[in-house]
C-alpha cells in the first residue's frame, strides 16, 4: 500500500475501545481492544495504541507513535513524533499523592490540578517494557530507557538509562544501538553507519 493511501485512511477503532468526546485521532491511527482514551486527548497520524492502554485527559501524542499493550499515560504528558513505548510502561504526574484528606471521608479528585506535573517525551525516544516514568521530567530526543527502569531524573538526548532508580549507562545511535564515544570529535555507528558528532562529551542529533 502506498504512503498516500495510508495517509488518507481513516482511523481504525476496535469495537471494545472507549473513545470519549473531544478526542482527535489522525489518519491511519489504529486503536486496539479495550483501550480507553479520555476527553481532549489528541493523537497524530499512523499511531498504534495497543490493547488495554489508557490515555488521560488532554494528553498530546504526535505522529508515528507506538504504544504497546497496558501502557498508562496520565494527564500532563506530551509525546512527540516517532516515540516507541513498550508494554506496561507507566507515567506519573504527582509527587505527593493521597487518596483523601486526613480529616475527611471524601476522596480527593482525580482530575488534573495546579499541582499536576508535566512530562515531555521528545521525538524518537524509546521507553522499554515495564518502565516507570516519574513526574515533571523531560526524556530527550532519541534517548533510550531500559526495560524495568524507574526514571526519576530527566534524560539527555541519545542517552541510555537503566536500573532502579535509572542511571546513565551510555549513549545510543538514532537507530537505537549503543555507541561508544571515542576521544575524537565524531563516532560512526557500527550497526547503521550513521556518523554522530560529539559536543561537550556527548553525541548530538544530526540536523539537515
N, C-alpha and C positions, 0 to 999 in steps of 0.2 A: 504493500500500500504506500502510495506516495506521501511525502510530508504534507503536501497541500490538502489531500483528502483527510489525513489525520487531524490537521489543524481545524478543519471545518466540522469535524464530527461532534455531535452533542455529547455532553457528559453522560456517563453510564452510572446509574444508581441502582444498587441491589434492592429488591423489594423490602427487605428487612431493615434497611438503613433508615435512620431517623434524621431528617434534614429540616431544621427549624426555619421559620420565616426570616427573610433578610440575608440568607446565605448566598454567596456568589461562587459558582463553580465555572472554571474556564473550559474552553473547548478541549475535548479529548480526555478530560479527567475521569478516572474510574473510582467509584466508592463502593467498597465491598460489604459483605453481610454484617449486620448488627453494628455498623458504625453510627456514632451519634455526633452530629455537628451542630453547635449551638448558634443562636441568632447573631447576625453581624459578622460571622467569620467569612473569610474570602480565600479561595484557592485559585491559583493561576491555571495555565493550560497544561495538559498532558501530565497531570499528577496522578499518583496512585495512593489510595488510602486503604490500608489493609484491614482485615476483619477485626471487629470489636475495638477499634480505635476510637478515642474520644478527643474532640477538638472543641475548646471552650469558646465563650463569648468573644467576638471581635478579634480573634486570632487572625493574623495575616500570613499567608503562605504563598510563595512565588510560583514560578513555572518549573516544570520538570522535577518536582519533588517526590521522593518515595517515602511513605510512612508505612512500615510493615505492621503486622498484627499487634494488637494490645498496646499501642502507643497512647500515652496520656499527655495531651498538650493543654496546659492550663491557661487561664486568662493572663494577658500581659506578654505573650510570646509572639515574636515575629520570626519567620523562617524565610530566608531569601531563596533565590533560584538554585536549582541543581543540588539540593541538600538530600543526603541519604540518612534516614533514621530507622534503625533496625528494630526488631521486635522487642517489646517490653520496656522501651525507654519511657522514663517518667520525668516530666518537668515540674518544678515547684515555683511558687511565687510569694511565699510568706515565711519570714524568718522566725516569727513567734506565734504560731497558730494555736488557737484554743477552740474548743467546741462551744463553750458557753462562758459568760461572765461568772466569776466565783460566787457572787451573791444572787444569781438569777436562775430561774428554772427555764429560761428561754434560750434556744440555740442562737449563736451568733450567725449573721447572714453569710452566705457563701458567695455572694456577688462580689465583683472587684470593688475595692475601696481605695482611699488615698494612700493606704499602706501597701497596696499590691505592687510588687516589684516587677520590672520588665526585664526580659531576656531576649537577646538577638542572636540568631544563628546565621552567620554570614554565608555568602554564596559558596557552593561547592563543598561545604563541610560534611563530615561523616560522623555519626554517633552510633557506637556499637551496641549490640543487644544487651538489654537489662541495665544500661547505664542510667544514673540519676543525675539530673542537672539542677544545681542549686539556683536560688533566685537572684535576680539582679546581675546577671553575667552577660558577657559577650564571647561567643565562640567564633574565632577568627576565620577568615576566608580559607577554604580548603584544608582546615585543620582536621585532625583525626582523634576521636575519643574512643579508647579501647573498651571492649565489652566488659560490663560489670563495674565500670568506673563510677566513682561518686565525685562529681565535679563541683568544687566549692570556690574556685577562682577562675577568672576569665582566661581564655586560651588564645595564644597568638596565632596569626595566620601560618598555615603549613606546619603547625606544631602537633606532635603526637603526645597525648597524655594517657596514663594508665594508672590503675590502682584505686585504693580507698583509704584516704582521700586521693584524688588524682594528682599525679606529679608528672612533670615533663620527662619524656623518655626518648626524645629525639625529634627528627623532622621527617616530613613526607613530601613526595613529589605531587604534582597535580593529579597524577594517575593513582595516587594512594599508596605507592610503595615507599618504604623507608629509604632515606638517603643519608649518607654520612658526609658531614661537612668537612672539606679539606681546608688547608691553610690559605689556599688561593682564593681568587675573587669569584669563582663560579664552580658549579658541580653539574655533571651530566648524569641523569638517572640511568642506572644500568638496565632498567626494565623497558622504558619507553623512549629513551634517547633525548628527552627534553633537557635543556640547559637552564639551570636556576642560578641566578646571580645572588651573591651573598653581601649583605649590608649589616653592619653592626652585629656580626656574629650569628645572623640568621638569614635563611633564604627569603627572597622577596618574590611576589607574584609577578610573572612577566606580563607586560602590557603591550598591546598593539601587535 
